[in-house]
Amino acid sequence: MGKREAAETAGRNNGAANVVESKESLRNMADSREVMNIRQASQYLGVSPDTLYKYVGEQRIPAFKLGNRWRFKKSRLDQWMEEKSSQMELGTKGKSKTATKAAAGSQ
């Protein structure tokens, strides 16, 4: 392979690396932004935009409208996730105790 072919191949490989870097930088931008749109928030939360729209419609997630577009504050989403994870931990512990009591009562 000549120098020119090697340079072209390196350029192609570098292009793929740039695409990966740009996707990573988009992800980092979504992580660092305080106010996010539906696409950014869905990436941040790891759910599809359709799922996020569903949660907004059911008022299950903190969001507000700016004009006719939904917006999400990162700090509120972080707080919401913390509350949900705490509820899940308490619910899981409560269910195992309830299941133990039910099993003991049925004997």
N, CA and C atoms as a LAMMPS dump frame, in Angstrom:
ITEM: TIMESTEP
0
ITEM: NUMBER OF ATOMS
321
ITEM: BOX BOUNDS ff ff ff
-5.0000000000000000e+02 5.0000000000000000e+02
-5.0000000000000000e+02 5.0000000000000000e+02
-5.0000000000000000e+02 5.0000000000000000e+02
ITEM: ATOMS id mol type element x y z
1 1 1 N 0.851 -1.166 0
2 1 2 C 0 0 0
3 1 3 C 0.9 1.233 0
4 2 1 N 0.581 2.185 -0.882
5 2 2 C 1.376 3.403 -0.987
6 2 3 C 0.991 4.404 0.085
7 3 1 N 1.767 5.485 0.137
8 3 2 C 1.505 6.524 1.145
9 3 3 C 0.126 7.141 0.953
10 4 1 N -0.256 7.334 -0.319
11 4 2 C -1.546 7.958 -0.606
12 4 3 C -2.695 7.058 -0.141
13 5 1 N -2.596 5.751 -0.441
14 5 2 C -3.639 4.822 -0.014
15 5 3 C -3.708 4.743 1.509
16 6 1 N -2.561 4.73 2.146
17 6 2 C -2.523 4.678 3.607
18 6 3 C -3.175 5.922 4.203
19 7 1 N -2.91 7.089 3.597
20 7 2 C -3.502 8.337 4.081
21 7 3 C -5.015 8.316 3.894
22 8 1 N -5.49 7.797 2.741
23 8 2 C -6.935 7.72 2.507
24 8 3 C -7.597 6.783 3.503
25 9 1 N -6.962 5.637 3.742
26 9 2 C -7.502 4.676 4.709
27 9 3 C -7.527 5.295 6.095
28 10 1 N -6.462 5.969 6.476
29 10 2 C -6.417 6.615 7.785
30 10 3 C -7.5 7.682 7.876
31 11 1 N -7.715 8.412 6.802
32 11 2 C -8.758 9.437 6.781
33 11 3 C -10.137 8.841 6.961
34 12 1 N -10.388 7.7 6.3
35 12 2 C -11.686 7.025 6.444
36 12 3 C -11.874 6.546 7.877
37 13 1 N -10.839 5.938 8.432
38 13 2 C -10.927 5.456 9.815
39 13 3 C -11.106 6.614 10.783
40 14 1 N -10.43 7.716 10.504
41 14 2 C -10.562 8.893 11.356
42 14 3 C -11.975 9.46 11.267
43 15 1 N -12.604 9.382 10.107
44 15 2 C -13.978 9.844 9.942
45 15 3 C -14.93 9.069 10.832
46 16 1 N -14.742 7.754 10.906
47 16 2 C -15.58 6.928 11.774
48 16 3 C -15.363 7.319 13.23
49 17 1 N -14.124 7.588 13.589
50 17 2 C -13.821 8.006 14.958
51 17 3 C -14.495 9.34 15.263
52 18 1 N -14.526 10.241 14.268
53 18 2 C -15.173 11.537 14.469
54 18 3 C -16.666 11.38 14.698
55 19 1 N -17.3 10.432 14.008
56 19 2 C -18.735 10.19 14.199
57 19 3 C -18.983 9.699 15.619
58 20 1 N -18.153 8.78 16.085
59 20 2 C -18.297 8.261 17.447
60 20 3 C -18.081 9.388 18.448
61 21 1 N -17.048 10.22 18.2
62 21 2 C -16.781 11.337 19.097
63 21 3 C -17.95 12.313 19.116
64 22 1 N -18.537 12.585 17.945
65 22 2 C -19.634 13.548 17.906
66 22 3 C -20.863 12.995 18.622
67 23 1 N -21.143 11.686 18.515
68 23 2 C -22.256 11.096 19.26
69 23 3 C -21.989 11.192 20.753
70 24 1 N -20.75 10.947 21.137
71 24 2 C -20.378 11.034 22.548
72 24 3 C -20.511 12.469 23.048
73 25 1 N -20.106 13.441 22.226
74 25 2 C -20.215 14.834 22.653
75 25 3 C -21.679 15.254 22.758
76 26 1 N -22.547 14.735 21.879
77 26 2 C -23.982 15.017 21.999
78 26 3 C -24.522 14.464 23.312
79 27 1 N -24.111 13.263 23.648
80 27 2 C -24.545 12.645 24.897
81 27 3 C -24.064 13.48 26.084
82 28 1 N -22.802 13.946 26.023
83 28 2 C -22.262 14.761 27.102
84 28 3 C -22.973 16.101 27.189
85 29 1 N -23.335 16.679 26.031
86 29 2 C -24.071 17.946 26.037
87 29 3 C -25.422 17.75 26.718
88 30 1 N -26.099 16.657 26.411
89 30 2 C -27.394 16.381 27.038
90 30 3 C -27.213 16.199 28.539
91 31 1 N -26.116 15.578 28.951
92 31 2 C -25.853 15.37 30.372
93 31 3 C -25.565 16.686 31.087
94 32 1 N -24.945 17.646 30.403
95 32 2 C -24.52 18.874 31.061
96 32 3 C -25.546 19.997 30.963
97 33 1 N -26.534 19.888 30.096
98 33 2 C -27.532 20.935 29.924
99 33 3 C -28.548 20.94 31.044
100 34 1 N -28.879 22.115 31.556
101 34 2 C -29.874 22.188 32.624
102 34 3 C -31.288 22.033 32.069
103 35 1 N -31.574 22.656 30.936
104 35 2 C -32.902 22.523 30.327
105 35 3 C -32.747 21.736 29.03
106 36 1 N -33.492 20.642 28.93
107 36 2 C -33.364 19.739 27.786
108 36 3 C -34.683 19.637 27.039
109 37 1 N -34.587 19.378 25.733
110 37 2 C -35.785 19.1 24.948
111 37 3 C -36.113 17.612 25.073
112 38 1 N -37.154 17.181 24.394
113 38 2 C -37.624 15.795 24.533
114 38 3 C -36.564 14.79 24.091
115 39 1 N -35.859 15.093 23.004
116 39 2 C -34.832 14.179 22.502
117 39 3 C -33.666 14.074 23.48
118 40 1 N -33.21 15.206 23.982
119 40 2 C -32.096 15.205 24.921
120 40 3 C -32.473 14.508 26.22
121 41 1 N -33.667 14.789 26.72
122 41 2 C -34.128 14.161 27.96
123 41 3 C -34.3 12.655 27.786
124 42 1 N -34.794 12.241 26.631
125 42 2 C -34.974 10.798 26.406
126 42 3 C -33.619 10.101 26.359
127 43 1 N -32.616 10.742 25.756
128 43 2 C -31.263 10.166 25.758
129 43 3 C -30.707 10.119 27.17
130 44 1 N -30.899 11.177 27.917
131 44 2 C -30.392 11.263 29.285
132 44 3 C -31.01 10.178 30.165
133 45 1 N -32.307 9.943 29.994
134 45 2 C -33.017 8.966 30.81
135 45 3 C -32.917 7.538 30.266
136 46 1 N -32.528 7.419 29.004
137 46 2 C -32.408 6.086 28.404
138 46 3 C -33.743 5.486 28
139 47 1 N -34.699 6.344 27.634
140 47 2 C -35.995 5.868 27.152
141 47 3 C -36.26 6.514 25.795
142 48 1 N -37.213 5.983 25.075
143 48 2 C -37.528 6.553 23.765
144 48 3 C -38.31 7.854 23.939
145 49 1 N -38.249 8.743 22.947
146 49 2 C -39.069 9.956 23.007
147 49 3 C -40.562 9.644 23.148
148 50 1 N -41.03 8.577 22.499
149 50 2 C -42.448 8.191 22.61
150 50 3 C -42.808 7.848 24.056
151 51 1 N -41.932 7.122 24.736
152 51 2 C -42.169 6.779 26.139
153 51 3 C -42.197 8.038 26.991
154 52 1 N -41.294 8.957 26.702
155 52 2 C -41.239 10.198 27.461
156 52 3 C -42.517 11.026 27.242
157 53 1 N -42.992 11.097 26.003
158 53 2 C -44.263 11.786 25.731
159 53 3 C -45.397 11.137 26.52
160 54 1 N -45.4 9.821 26.602
161 54 2 C -46.429 9.099 27.35
162 54 3 C -46.37 9.481 28.828
163 55 1 N -45.176 9.489 29.406
164 55 2 C -45.001 9.854 30.818
165 55 3 C -45.469 11.285 31.074
166 56 1 N -45.166 12.195 30.135
167 56 2 C -45.582 13.595 30.266
168 56 3 C -47.113 13.671 30.244
169 57 1 N -47.732 12.966 29.303
170 57 2 C -49.19 12.966 29.199
171 57 3 C -49.861 12.417 30.439
172 58 1 N -49.228 11.455 31.095
173 58 2 C -49.761 10.86 32.32
174 58 3 C -49.321 11.611 33.567
175 59 1 N -48.574 12.703 33.376
176 59 2 C -48.028 13.524 34.467
177 59 3 C -47.201 12.689 35.438
178 60 1 N -46.437 11.75 34.891
179 60 2 C -45.591 10.881 35.704
180 60 3 C -44.181 11.428 35.856
181 61 1 N -43.841 12.46 35.089
182 61 2 C -42.474 12.967 35.068
183 61 3 C -42.519 14.493 35.066
184 62 1 N -41.591 15.148 35.774
185 62 2 C -41.619 16.619 35.81
186 62 3 C -41.206 17.231 34.471
187 63 1 N -42.062 18.066 33.934
188 63 2 C -41.806 18.713 32.645
189 63 3 C -42.603 20.007 32.59
190 64 1 N -42.227 20.883 31.685
191 64 2 C -42.985 22.113 31.475
192 64 3 C -42.953 22.454 30
193 65 1 N -43.918 23.252 29.59
194 65 2 C -43.983 23.67 28.193
195 65 3 C -43.363 25.039 28.044
196 66 1 N -42.546 25.178 27.031
197 66 2 C -41.984 26.459 26.637
198 66 3 C -42.484 26.683 25.219
199 67 1 N -43.456 27.576 25.069
200 67 2 C -44.151 27.679 23.79
201 67 3 C -44.999 26.428 23.639
202 68 1 N -44.803 25.73 22.544
203 68 2 C -45.556 24.48 22.352
204 68 3 C -44.655 23.25 22.484
205 69 1 N -43.483 23.423 23.069
206 69 2 C -42.517 22.318 23.207
207 69 3 C -42.307 21.95 24.672
208 70 1 N -42.211 20.66 24.925
209 70 2 C -41.935 20.194 26.275
210 70 3 C -40.457 20.373 26.583
211 71 1 N -40.17 20.799 27.808
212 71 2 C -38.805 20.972 28.303
213 71 3 C -38.671 20.263 29.641
214 72 1 N -37.447 19.872 29.943
215 72 2 C -37.15 19.114 31.153
216 72 3 C -35.915 19.708 31.817
217 73 1 N -36.033 20.012 33.116
218 73 2 C -34.883 20.507 33.857
219 73 3 C -34.112 19.305 34.393
220 74 1 N -32.83 19.282 34.127
221 74 2 C -31.996 18.161 34.549
222 74 3 C -32.056 17.967 36.063
223 75 1 N -32.008 19.056 36.808
224 75 2 C -32.034 18.944 38.269
225 75 3 C -33.341 18.304 38.753
226 76 1 N -34.461 18.648 38.114
227 76 2 C -35.752 18.046 38.49
228 76 3 C -35.81 16.573 38.097
229 77 1 N -35.244 16.243 36.922
230 77 2 C -35.21 14.834 36.506
231 77 3 C -34.348 14.022 37.466
232 78 1 N -33.211 14.583 37.882
233 78 2 C -32.342 13.883 38.834
234 78 3 C -33.072 13.655 40.158
235 79 1 N -33.78 14.685 40.618
236 79 2 C -34.551 14.575 41.853
237 79 3 C -35.655 13.526 41.71
238 80 1 N -36.349 13.546 40.577
239 80 2 C -37.422 12.591 40.305
240 80 3 C -36.879 11.157 40.304
241 81 1 N -35.739 10.973 39.639
242 81 2 C -35.147 9.629 39.597
243 81 3 C -34.735 9.167 40.99
244 82 1 N -34.2 10.07 41.784
245 82 2 C -33.808 9.727 43.152
246 82 3 C -35.026 9.312 43.971
247 83 1 N -36.122 10.085 43.849
248 83 2 C -37.356 9.746 44.555
249 83 3 C -37.887 8.392 44.102
250 84 1 N -37.887 8.144 42.789
251 84 2 C -38.4 6.873 42.263
252 84 3 C -37.546 5.704 42.726
253 85 1 N -36.231 5.881 42.736
254 85 2 C -35.368 4.775 43.158
255 85 3 C -35.545 4.501 44.652
256 86 1 N -35.769 5.56 45.452
257 86 2 C -36.025 5.366 46.88
258 86 3 C -37.338 4.634 47.098
259 87 1 N -38.359 5.009 46.333
260 87 2 C -39.656 4.338 46.434
261 87 3 C -39.525 2.86 46.062
262 88 1 N -38.747 2.584 45.029
263 88 2 C -38.567 1.197 44.592
264 88 3 C -37.856 0.391 45.673
265 89 1 N -36.843 0.98 46.292
266 89 2 C -36.113 0.278 47.345
267 89 3 C -37.033 -0.007 48.524
268 90 1 N -37.826 0.977 48.925
269 90 2 C -38.759 0.784 50.03
270 90 3 C -39.838 -0.223 49.656
271 91 1 N -40.352 -0.131 48.433
272 91 2 C -41.385 -1.048 47.969
273 91 3 C -40.894 -2.478 47.913
274 92 1 N -39.674 -2.679 47.48
275 92 2 C -39.108 -4.02 47.387
276 92 3 C -38.932 -4.613 48.777
277 93 1 N -38.44 -3.802 49.705
278 93 2 C -38.252 -4.288 51.078
279 93 3 C -39.603 -4.593 51.714
280 94 1 N -40.579 -3.709 51.49
281 94 2 C -41.913 -3.9 52.055
282 94 3 C -42.589 -5.134 51.507
283 95 1 N -42.423 -5.397 50.228
284 95 2 C -43.056 -6.564 49.605
285 95 3 C -42.465 -7.851 50.15
286 96 1 N -41.156 -7.883 50.373
287 96 2 C -40.563 -9.124 50.864
288 96 3 C -41.023 -9.395 52.293
289 97 1 N -41.191 -8.345 53.125
290 97 2 C -41.695 -8.536 54.48
291 97 3 C -43.151 -8.979 54.45
292 98 1 N -43.939 -8.376 53.553
293 98 2 C -45.359 -8.741 53.428
294 98 3 C -45.477 -10.176 52.958
295 99 1 N -44.662 -10.562 52
296 99 2 C -44.706 -11.932 51.499
297 99 3 C -44.312 -12.921 52.602
298 100 1 N -43.342 -12.542 53.418
299 100 2 C -42.915 -13.41 54.525
300 100 3 C -44.043 -13.56 55.541
301 101 1 N -44.714 -12.461 55.874
302 101 2 C -45.828 -12.504 56.835
303 101 3 C -46.973 -13.346 56.264
304 102 1 N -47.265 -13.18 54.996
305 102 2 C -48.361 -13.942 54.375
306 102 3 C -48.053 -15.427 54.382
307 103 1 N -46.806 -15.753 54.087
308 103 2 C -46.42 -17.168 54.07
309 103 3 C -46.496 -17.75 55.475
310 104 1 N -46.094 -16.985 56.482
311 104 2 C -46.122 -17.457 57.856
312 104 3 C -47.568 -17.612 58.333
313 105 1 N -48.455 -16.692 57.909
314 105 2 C -49.849 -16.724 58.321
315 105 3 C -50.614 -17.88 57.692
316 106 1 N -50.197 -18.348 56.537
317 106 2 C -50.941 -19.398 55.85
318 106 3 C -50.558 -20.8 56.351
319 107 1 N -49.551 -20.873 57.208
320 107 2 C -49.133 -22.194 57.684
321 107 3 C -49.868 -22.632 58.901
